[in-house]
Amino acid sequence: MDSLKDEVDFYIFKHAKKGDLVVTQDMGLAGLLLRQGVQVISPRGALLKDKHMDTILYNRYVSAKLRRGGTFTKGPKAFSREDRKRFLHILQKNIVES
């Protein structure tokens, strides 16, 4: 199943162009897209920036390493009404500006 997920990510990466807008919670994919000039929004409404990706990816790496070592890390907090509002606002703003 992971290979199928990777195929989808590869397809998105291969076909997204500078100026496109992609919604993803996959930070690895987001990092690759940002370097291509693609705008990336998380499902919670965060407009991701290339300058933050090194920190985001490093934190993801550390968390995964801790989990593999048996340490339990917190998962994401519950999706809220504010998350939905923020996502809609960022999405509308980026569509209008395009």
C-alpha positions in Angstrom: 0.0 0.0 0.0 2.9 2.4 0.7 4.1 2.0 -2.9 0.7 3.2 -4.2 0.9 6.2 -1.9 4.4 7.0 -3.2 3.1 6.7 -6.8 0.4 9.3 -6.1 3.0 11.6 -4.5 5.3 11.1 -7.5 2.5 11.9 -9.9 1.7 15.1 -8.1 5.3 16.1 -7.9 5.9 15.4 -11.6 2.8 17.3 -12.8 2.6 20.3 -10.5 3.9 23.5 -12.0 5.2 26.8 -10.6 2.2 28.8 -9.4 -0.1 25.7 -8.8 -1.7 25.2 -5.5 -1.6 21.8 -3.7 -3.3 20.7 -0.5 -1.3 18.1 1.4 -0.4 17.0 4.9 2.7 15.1 3.5 5.6 17.4 4.5 8.1 15.5 2.4 6.0 16.1 -0.7 5.3 19.7 0.4 9.1 20.4 0.7 9.7 19.1 -2.9 6.8 21.1 -4.3 7.8 24.3 -2.6 11.2 24.1 -4.2 9.4 24.0 -7.6 7.5 27.2 -6.8 4.2 25.4 -6.1 2.1 26.9 -3.3 1.3 24.4 -0.6 -1.5 24.5 2.0 -2.0 22.0 4.8 -5.5 20.7 5.4 -5.5 22.8 8.6 -5.0 26.0 6.6 -1.3 26.6 7.1 0.3 28.2 4.1 3.7 26.4 4.0 6.9 28.3 3.2 10.2 26.9 2.0 12.1 28.7 4.7 10.3 26.6 7.4 10.6 23.2 5.7 14.0 22.3 7.1 12.7 22.6 10.6 9.4 20.9 9.8 11.2 17.9 8.2 13.8 17.7 11.0 11.0 17.6 13.6 9.2 14.9 11.6 12.5 12.9 11.5 13.1 13.2 15.2 9.5 12.2 16.0 9.7 9.1 13.7 13.0 8.1 15.3 11.5 8.4 18.8 8.5 6.3 17.7 10.8 3.6 16.3 12.6 3.5 19.6 9.4 2.9 21.5 8.7 6.4 22.7 5.1 7.5 22.3 4.7 11.0 20.8 1.6 13.0 20.6 -0.5 12.7 17.5 -2.1 15.7 15.9 -4.8 17.5 17.8 -8.4 17.0 16.7 -9.5 18.9 13.6 -11.4 21.9 14.7 -13.9 24.4 13.4 -11.1 27.0 13.5 -9.0 24.7 11.3 -11.8 24.6 8.7 -12.2 28.4 8.8 -8.5 29.0 8.4 -8.3 26.5 5.5 -11.2 28.2 3.7 -9.8 31.7 4.3 -6.3 30.7 3.0 -7.8 28.8 0.0 -10.1 31.7 -1.0 -7.3 34.2 -0.6 -4.9 32.2 -2.8 -7.6 31.6 -5.5 -8.5 35.3 -5.6 -4.8 36.3 -5.9 -4.1 33.8 -8.7 
